[in-house]
Amino acid sequence: MRSTGLASLLLLLSFTFSAASPASAQTASSDSQLNPVPPFGRMGQRSPDIGPQRRTPQDEQVERMEKEQEKRRNKERQATLKQDTDKLLSLATELKEYVDKSNENILSLDVLKKAEEIEKLAKQVEKKMRAE
């Protein structure tokens, strides 16, 4: 059984190679000269145009403006972060003062409100720091 499968495979291969004779190769090459095949890259996609693309002064101006906007946004973000951290420091100082004034039997609502405000502001600062 194995030899029959191997023999049929060899027969199929020999038939395939005999069908690709030099005469058929000549017609295939002459056909490709009449109908040129478009250049394709990997996976059947067209290859990009050859040669560098020229940049216009408008492209450079747009790129420069985008960089300036990004710098401005970063400066604004840094300024708001500084303001928010200053506010966090003052809130934490106030919280410490409230806690120092209270004792183990009394817990002021102001202390809870300050703690919640600090937590909310700290989360906002963290979110701003992570955003780039």
C-alpha positions in Angstrom: 0.0 0.0 0.0 2.8 2.4 0.9 4.7 1.7 -2.4 1.5 2.4 -4.4 1.1 5.8 -2.7 4.8 6.6 -3.3 4.6 5.5 -6.9 1.5 7.6 -7.6 3.3 10.6 -5.9 6.4 10.1 -8.1 4.2 9.8 -11.2 2.4 13.0 -10.4 5.6 14.8 -9.8 7.1 13.6 -13.1 4.0 14.6 -14.9 4.1 18.1 -13.4 7.7 18.6 -14.4 7.2 17.3 -17.9 4.3 19.7 -18.4 6.6 22.6 -17.7 8.7 22.1 -20.8 10.9 24.8 -22.3 8.3 25.6 -25.0 5.7 26.4 -22.4 8.2 28.5 -20.5 8.9 30.6 -23.6 5.2 31.3 -24.1 4.9 32.2 -20.4 7.7 34.7 -20.7 6.4 36.2 -23.9 2.9 36.6 -22.2 4.5 38.4 -19.3 6.0 40.9 -21.7 2.6 41.6 -23.2 0.8 41.8 -19.9 3.3 43.0 -17.3 2.5 41.8 -13.7 2.2 44.7 -11.3 4.8 44.8 -8.5 3.4 43.2 -5.4 5.0 43.0 -2.0 4.2 40.5 0.8 0.8 39.0 1.0 -0.4 40.4 -2.4 -0.2 44.0 -1.3 1.2 46.6 -3.8 4.7 47.7 -3.0 5.2 51.3 -2.1 6.4 53.8 -4.7 10.1 53.8 -5.1 12.0 56.9 -4.1 11.8 59.4 -1.2 8.8 61.5 -0.8 9.5 65.2 -0.9 8.4 67.3 2.0 6.8 70.6 1.2 7.3 73.7 3.3 3.7 73.4 4.4 4.4 69.9 5.8 7.3 71.3 7.8 5.3 74.2 9.1 2.5 71.8 10.2 5.0 69.6 11.9 6.6 72.5 13.7 3.2 73.8 14.8 2.3 70.4 16.2 5.5 70.2 18.2 4.9 73.7 19.6 1.3 72.7 20.6 2.7 69.6 22.3 5.2 71.6 24.2 2.5 74.1 25.3 0.2 71.3 26.4 3.1 69.7 28.4 3.8 73.1 30.1 0.2 73.6 31.0 0.0 70.0 32.3 3.1 70.6 34.4 1.6 73.9 35.8 -1.7 72.2 36.8 0.2 69.4 38.4 2.2 71.9 40.5 -1.0 73.7 41.5 -2.7 70.4 42.4 0.3 69.1 44.4 0.5 72.4 46.3 -3.2 72.1 47.1 -2.6 68.5 48.2 0.1 69.7 50.6 -2.1 72.3 52.1 -5.1 69.9 52.5 -2.8 67.3 54.1 -1.5 70.0 56.5 -5.1 71.0 57.4 -6.0 67.3 57.9 -3.1 66.9 60.3 -4.2 70.0 62.2 -7.8 68.6 62.5 -6.5 65.2 63.6 -4.2 66.9 66.2 -7.1 68.8 67.6 -9.4 65.8 68.0 -8.9 63.0 70.5 -9.6 59.2 70.5 -13.3 59.7 71.4 -14.1 62.5 68.9 -13.8 62.2 65.1 -14.9 65.4 63.3 -16.8 65.4 60.1 -14.3 68.0 58.8 -11.6 65.3 59.1 -13.6 62.9 57.0 -14.4 65.6 54.4 -10.7 66.6 54.2 -9.7 63.0 53.8 -12.2 62.5 51.0 -11.1 65.7 49.3 -7.4 64.7 49.5 -8.3 61.3 48.0 -10.2 62.8 45.1 -7.5 65.3 44.3 -4.7 62.6 44.6 -6.5 60.5 42.1 -6.8 63.4 39.7 -3.1 64.1 40.0 -2.3 60.5 39.4 -4.4 60.5 36.3 -2.8 63.6 35.0 0.7 62.2 35.6 -0.1 59.0 33.7 -1.5 60.9 30.7 1.1 61.9 28.3 
